[in-house]
Amino acid sequence: MLKRTIAPLLLSAASLMAGVATNTEQISDPARPWWEWDNATGDWFGARTTLQDHGVDLFGSYSAEVWGNTTGGLKQGTVYTGLMTFGTEVDLEKLVGWKGATISTTWLWLSGRDASEDLAGNFLTVSNIAGFNTLRMLEMWFQQNFFDDKLSIRVGQITADSEFLTSTYSSLFLNGTFGWAPSMYTNLPEGGPGYPMGTLGVRVAVNPVDWLTLQSAVFQGNVFAQNVNRHGFRWDLDANNGYFWMNEIQGRWNQGEETFALPGEAKFGAWFHTGSFADPYYDEAGIPLADAASSGIPQDHNWNYGFYWVLDQMLFREAPSVVTTEGLSKDGKGVASKNAQTVEKPSQQGLGFFGRIAFQPQDRNFLGFYFDTGLVYTGLIPTRDEDRLGVGFAYAQLSNGAQDNLELEGSTGVGAEMAVEFSYEAVITPWLSIQPDAQLIINPGGTQDLNNAFLIGGRLTVTF
């Protein structure tokens, strides 16, 4: 049985290497200048195309950020944050004929400092790539699709933020609050299975019709601290750590590439954690419950849960583009041939809106309520069709227990932390983007102990 399994893989590998050897005689992207290549390192003299034709996609990128705090927060200063992402995804149907099967692994090399930890003193993390400096495996999974991709099962080391609680429009922003929301990472043990921490899990997704997706996933309950689970291999399915269960229903409308109506997507999710969660309250005398068990308020709760909603909606679409059957753009400057037929295509440029809202119990969480929203315009500047400009706002309200604790510790103005972000992503080449960014952090840490912080920075990303 083992021989029958390995033999096709060896034969496919030999064929793949032969194809690579043949294509290495080609010149990498000879017809296009370097800045028009899809990747900064080109086609590797044909090797990359050969690998992709056989189902092997190798990917890599590096993002470099610089952040400066101009006022407020902990202190003024500048920090650097870096992230290299690399890995591979293999379509086993193309490689060995295994229909519907895919394997993938993603690795991170984190470097630099965290602007929130060093400068702003807030928990709505300024940079969504910041983390403990290390080389870490983020994901390593196997996925099997069934019934023409109507059903898929993914198992291995996975992350929740890659498929749950996501917003298309909010992905522009650099603040971590617009990704794996703080309603999750401040309330789950060690942040839960979101960047930069993956963990053991299994995800099942069902797509009964094109416009509807139902998905559910179960994860290891504790991903462990970043400086403990340094390389991503801390696997422990101990019932004492609990299990994290996430569920989501997604509905879409007007998604077709030929549809001129405004597209949108709505999601509703619910999560449940079976672990033990400490009650954040103090008793009336201001004594921690650990020292006042007789107060009658339970010190621990045996589970936790929450609900969330996500909405993405295009509000305005630019005028459709008109192309001829010869593929020439009819923009008033070009001239179509007499026999050419014109076709209108819906524009991908326009204004989009997003909003997310989340609720959690007040008696066992740091945050009880979370909300974010924003607007993103794609292609605002003529000839810059892929550039994106956006403004986002996030509001994270501390739970009643967390507020009580901070007030007893002497904090003032306790309530909520807010973030306002302005960002512009300029796509310079297919493999290079530059994104200047500005963020106002209001009430860092959810109190008025620190003055509001205003940070200016940006990101440069190169795709290899």
C-alpha positions in Angstrom: 0.0 0.0 0.0 2.8 2.4 0.9 4.6 1.7 -2.4 1.4 2.3 -4.4 1.1 5.7 -2.6 4.7 6.9 -2.9 5.3 5.7 -6.5 3.0 8.3 -8.2 4.5 11.0 -6.1 8.0 10.0 -7.2 7.0 9.8 -10.9 5.4 13.2 -10.7 8.4 14.7 -9.0 10.7 13.3 -11.7 8.5 14.6 -14.5 8.3 18.0 -12.7 12.1 18.2 -12.5 12.4 17.3 -16.1 10.1 20.1 -17.0 12.0 22.6 -14.9 15.2 21.6 -16.5 13.8 22.2 -20.0 12.3 25.6 -19.1 15.5 26.9 -17.4 16.8 27.5 -20.9 14.2 30.2 -21.4 14.9 33.8 -20.4 12.8 35.1 -17.5 10.0 37.4 -18.8 12.0 38.4 -21.9 9.1 40.5 -23.3 8.5 42.7 -20.3 10.7 45.1 -18.3 11.5 44.2 -14.7 8.9 46.5 -13.2 6.1 44.8 -15.1 7.0 41.3 -13.8 4.4 39.6 -11.6 7.1 39.0 -9.0 10.3 40.8 -8.1 12.4 37.6 -8.9 10.7 36.9 -12.2 9.8 33.5 -13.5 13.1 31.9 -12.5 14.0 31.1 -16.2 10.7 29.2 -16.6 10.9 27.2 -13.4 8.1 29.1 -11.6 5.7 28.6 -14.5 6.6 24.9 -14.7 6.0 24.4 -11.0 2.6 26.2 -11.2 1.6 24.2 -14.2 2.1 21.1 -12.0 0.2 22.6 -9.1 3.1 23.9 -7.0 2.8 27.5 -6.0 5.7 28.9 -4.1 5.1 32.4 -2.5 7.0 34.9 -0.5 7.0 38.6 0.4 8.6 41.0 2.8 6.9 43.9 4.5 8.8 46.7 6.2 7.2 49.4 8.4 8.4 52.5 10.1 6.2 54.1 12.8 6.8 57.4 14.6 4.7 58.6 17.6 4.4 62.4 17.4 2.5 63.0 20.6 0.8 61.3 23.6 1.0 57.7 24.4 3.9 56.3 26.4 6.6 58.3 24.6 7.6 59.9 21.4 10.0 58.0 19.1 10.3 55.7 16.1 10.3 51.9 15.6 10.8 49.5 12.8 8.6 46.4 12.2 9.4 43.7 9.7 7.7 40.6 8.4 8.8 38.0 5.9 6.1 35.5 4.8 6.9 32.5 2.7 5.5 29.1 2.0 3.9 26.8 -0.6 0.5 25.6 -1.7 0.2 22.4 -3.7 -2.7 21.4 -5.9 -2.5 17.6 -5.6 -5.0 17.1 -8.5 -2.5 18.8 -10.9 0.5 17.1 -9.3 -0.6 13.5 -8.8 -4.2 13.4 -9.9 -5.8 13.5 -6.4 -9.0 15.3 -7.2 -10.0 18.1 -4.8 -6.9 17.8 -2.6 -4.6 20.6 -1.5 -1.8 21.0 1.0 -0.3 24.2 2.2 2.2 25.7 4.6 2.9 29.3 5.6 5.9 30.5 7.6 6.7 33.9 9.3 9.9 35.6 10.1 9.0 38.4 12.5 11.5 41.2 13.4 11.6 44.7 14.8 9.5 46.3 17.5 5.8 46.8 18.3 4.7 50.5 18.1 1.8 49.9 20.4 4.0 48.2 23.1 6.9 50.7 22.8 5.2 54.0 21.9 1.4 54.2 22.1 0.6 52.0 25.1 -2.6 50.8 23.5 -4.3 47.5 22.8 -5.8 48.3 19.3 -2.5 47.2 17.8 -1.0 49.9 15.5 0.7 47.3 13.3 -1.0 44.1 12.1 2.4 42.5 11.4 4.0 43.1 14.8 4.8 40.1 17.0 7.5 38.3 19.0 10.7 38.2 17.0 11.1 34.6 15.7 10.8 32.2 12.9 7.4 30.5 13.2 5.1 28.2 11.3 1.8 29.9 11.0 -0.2 27.2 9.1 0.3 23.7 7.8 -2.9 22.0 6.6 -4.5 19.5 4.2 -7.8 20.3 2.5 -10.1 17.9 0.7 -13.0 19.2 -1.5 -16.0 17.1 -2.4 -19.1 17.4 -4.7 -17.6 20.0 -7.1 -16.3 22.1 -4.2 -19.6 22.2 -2.5 -18.0 20.7 0.6 -14.5 21.2 1.9 -12.6 19.9 5.0 -9.4 21.4 6.2 -7.3 19.9 8.9 -3.9 20.6 10.5 -2.4 23.8 11.9 -4.8 26.5 10.8 -5.8 30.1 11.7 -9.3 31.5 12.3 -8.6 34.9 11.0 -7.9 33.6 7.5 -11.5 32.6 7.0 -13.7 33.9 9.9 -14.6 37.5 10.9 -13.0 38.8 7.7 -13.9 42.0 5.7 -12.8 42.7 2.2 -12.7 46.4 2.6 -11.1 46.5 6.1 -8.1 44.5 4.8 -6.6 47.8 3.5 -5.8 49.1 7.0 -2.6 48.5 8.9 -4.0 48.6 12.4 -4.5 45.1 13.7 -8.0 45.9 15.0 -9.4 45.7 11.5 -8.2 42.1 11.0 -8.5 39.6 13.9 -10.6 41.9 16.0 -9.8 42.7 19.6 -13.1 41.2 20.6 -11.3 38.0 20.0 -7.6 38.6 20.7 -8.2 40.4 24.1 -10.7 37.8 25.3 -9.3 34.5 24.2 -6.3 32.7 25.8 -3.1 34.3 24.5 -5.1 35.9 21.6 -6.6 32.8 20.1 -5.8 31.3 16.7 -5.2 34.5 14.8 -2.0 36.1 13.4 0.7 35.4 14.3 -0.4 32.2 16.0 -1.9 29.2 14.3 -2.9 26.0 16.1 -4.3 22.5 15.6 -7.8 22.5 14.2 -10.3 21.3 11.7 -12.6 23.4 9.5 -15.7 22.3 7.5 -17.3 24.6 4.9 -20.4 24.0 2.8 -21.4 26.0 -0.2 -24.9 24.7 -1.2 -25.4 27.6 -3.6 -23.0 30.2 -5.0 -24.3 33.0 -2.8 -24.2 31.1 0.5 -21.4 29.6 2.7 -21.8 27.8 6.0 -18.5 27.1 7.9 -17.5 25.8 11.3 -14.1 25.1 12.9 -12.8 23.7 16.2 -9.4 24.7 17.4 -7.0 23.9 20.3 -8.2 26.0 23.1 -4.9 27.7 24.0 -2.3 28.7 21.4 0.2 29.6 24.3 2.1 32.9 24.5 4.2 33.9 21.6 7.5 33.7 23.6 6.5 30.2 24.7 5.2 28.8 21.5 8.1 30.4 19.6 8.1 28.3 16.5 4.5 27.2 16.2 4.8 23.6 17.2 3.3 23.8 20.8 0.4 21.3 20.2 -1.6 20.3 23.3 -5.1 19.0 23.0 -5.6 19.0 26.7 -9.2 19.3 27.9 -8.0 21.6 30.7 -7.1 24.2 28.0 -10.5 23.9 26.5 -11.5 23.9 22.9 -12.4 26.9 20.7 -15.4 26.5 18.4 -16.2 29.1 15.7 -19.2 29.2 13.3 -20.2 31.5 10.5 -22.8 32.0 7.9 -22.0 34.1 4.8 -24.4 35.6 2.3 -23.3 37.3 -1.0 -25.1 39.3 -3.7 -24.2 40.7 -7.1 -20.8 39.0 -7.1 -20.5 38.1 -10.7 -17.8 39.7 -12.8 -20.4 40.6 -15.4 -22.9 42.0 -12.9 -23.3 45.8 -12.9 -25.3 46.0 -9.7 -23.4 46.9 -6.5 -21.9 43.8 -4.8 -22.0 43.1 -1.1 -21.6 40.4 1.5 -23.0 39.8 5.0 -21.7 37.5 7.7 -23.0 36.3 11.1 -20.8 34.4 13.5 -20.9 32.9 16.9 -18.1 31.4 19.0 -17.8 29.2 22.1 -14.8 28.3 24.3 -15.0 25.5 26.8 -12.1 26.7 28.9 -12.1 28.4 32.3 -12.2 32.2 32.3 -11.6 34.4 35.4 -14.2 36.9 36.5 -12.7 40.4 36.3 -14.8 41.8 39.1 -13.6 43.0 42.5 -15.9 42.8 45.6 -17.4 45.9 47.1 -14.4 46.4 49.4 -12.1 46.6 46.5 -10.5 43.3 47.3 -9.6 40.9 44.4 -11.9 37.9 44.3 -8.9 35.6 44.7 -8.7 36.9 48.3 -12.4 37.1 48.8 -14.1 33.9 47.8 -16.8 34.5 50.3 -18.1 37.5 48.4 -20.6 35.2 46.5 -19.4 36.2 43.0 -17.8 33.2 41.2 -14.1 33.6 40.6 -14.1 31.5 37.4 -16.5 30.7 34.6 -16.4 27.3 32.9 -16.9 28.7 29.3 -17.1 31.8 27.2 -18.9 32.9 24.1 -19.6 35.8 21.7 -21.5 36.9 18.6 -20.5 39.1 15.7 -21.8 40.6 12.4 -19.9 41.7 9.3 -21.1 43.8 6.3 -19.2 44.7 3.1 -21.1 46.8 0.6 -20.1 48.7 -2.5 -21.8 52.1 -2.4 -20.7 53.6 -5.7 -19.2 52.1 -8.9 -17.5 54.1 -11.6 -18.8 54.1 -15.1 -18.3 50.8 -16.9 -15.3 50.4 -19.2 -15.9 49.9 -22.9 -13.6 47.4 -24.7 -13.7 46.1 -28.3 -13.6 42.5 -29.3 -9.9 43.1 -30.1 -9.3 44.0 -26.5 -8.6 47.7 -27.2 -9.7 50.2 -24.6 -12.1 52.7 -26.2 -11.3 55.7 -24.0 -11.8 58.5 -26.6 -8.2 58.3 -27.7 -8.1 54.9 -29.4 -9.8 54.1 -32.6 -11.6 50.8 -33.0 -11.7 49.0 -36.4 -15.0 49.0 -38.4 -15.6 45.3 -37.7 -15.0 45.6 -34.0 -17.8 45.1 -31.5 -17.9 47.0 -28.2 -18.6 45.4 -24.9 -19.2 47.1 -21.6 -17.5 45.7 -18.5 -18.4 46.6 -14.9 -15.8 48.8 -13.3 -13.9 47.5 -10.3 -13.3 51.1 -9.1 -15.5 52.8 -6.7 -16.5 53.4 -3.0 -17.0 50.6 -0.5 -18.3 50.4 3.1 -17.6 47.9 5.8 -18.8 47.5 9.4 -18.3 44.9 12.1 -19.9 44.6 15.5 -19.3 42.1 18.3 -20.8 41.3 21.8 -19.3 39.2 24.6 -20.4 38.6 28.3 -19.4 41.4 30.7 -18.5 39.0 33.5 -15.5 37.1 32.0 -14.0 39.3 29.3 -11.8 42.3 28.9 -14.0 43.8 26.2 -17.7 43.5 26.3 -18.5 45.4 23.0 -16.6 46.1 19.8 -17.4 48.0 16.7 -15.5 49.1 13.6 -16.4 50.8 10.3 -14.9 52.6 7.4 -14.9 53.7 3.8 -12.5 52.5 1.0 -12.2 54.0 -2.5 -10.4 52.0 -5.2 -9.0 53.9 -8.1 -9.8 57.4 -7.0 -6.9 59.0 -8.9 -7.1 58.6 -12.7 -4.7 56.0 -14.1 -4.2 54.6 -10.6 -6.9 52.0 -10.9 -5.5 49.6 -8.2 -4.7 52.2 -5.6 -6.9 52.3 -2.5 -7.7 55.2 -0.1 -9.5 54.6 3.1 -10.5 55.9 6.5 -11.4 53.5 9.3 -12.8 53.9 12.9 -12.7 51.3 15.7 -14.4 51.5 19.1 -13.5 48.9 21.8 -15.5 49.2 25.1 -14.1 47.7 28.2 -16.3 45.3 30.1 -17.8 46.4 33.4 -15.4 44.2 35.4 -12.3 45.5 33.5 -13.5 49.1 34.1 -13.9 48.4 37.8 -10.4 46.9 38.1 -8.8 49.9 36.4 -10.6 52.4 38.5 -9.6 50.6 41.7 -6.0 50.7 40.4 -6.3 54.5 40.2 -7.0 55.0 36.5 -9.2 57.9 35.3 -11.6 58.3 32.4 -12.0 54.5 32.1 -14.3 53.4 29.3 -13.2 52.6 25.8 -10.2 52.8 23.4 -10.8 54.2 19.9 -8.6 54.3 16.8 -9.0 56.4 13.6 -6.8 55.4 10.7 -6.2 57.1 7.3 -4.3 55.0 4.7 -3.4 55.1 1.0 -2.0 52.0 -0.7 -0.1 52.8 -3.9 0.5 49.8 -6.2 3.8 50.8 -7.8 4.4 47.6 -9.7 2.7 44.2 -9.6 5.2 43.2 -7.0 5.8 46.5 -5.1 3.4 48.6 -3.0 3.9 51.6 -0.7 1.3 52.5 1.9 1.6 55.8 3.9 -0.5 55.7 7.0 -1.6 57.9 10.0 -3.4 56.7 13.1 -5.0 58.6 16.0 -5.3 56.5 19.2 -7.9 57.9 21.6 -7.7 56.9 25.3 -4.8 54.4 25.0 -5.5 51.4 27.1 -9.1 52.4 27.5 -8.4 55.2 30.0 -7.3 58.8 30.1 -4.1 58.0 32.0 -2.2 58.7 28.8 -2.7 61.4 26.3 -4.1 60.6 22.9 -1.4 59.3 20.6 -0.9 60.3 16.9 1.3 58.1 14.9 2.6 58.5 11.3 4.2 55.7 9.4 3.8 53.4 6.5 4.6 50.0 4.9 6.6 48.9 1.9 5.8 45.4 0.6 7.8 43.4 -2.0 6.5 40.1 -3.4 9.1 37.7 -4.5 
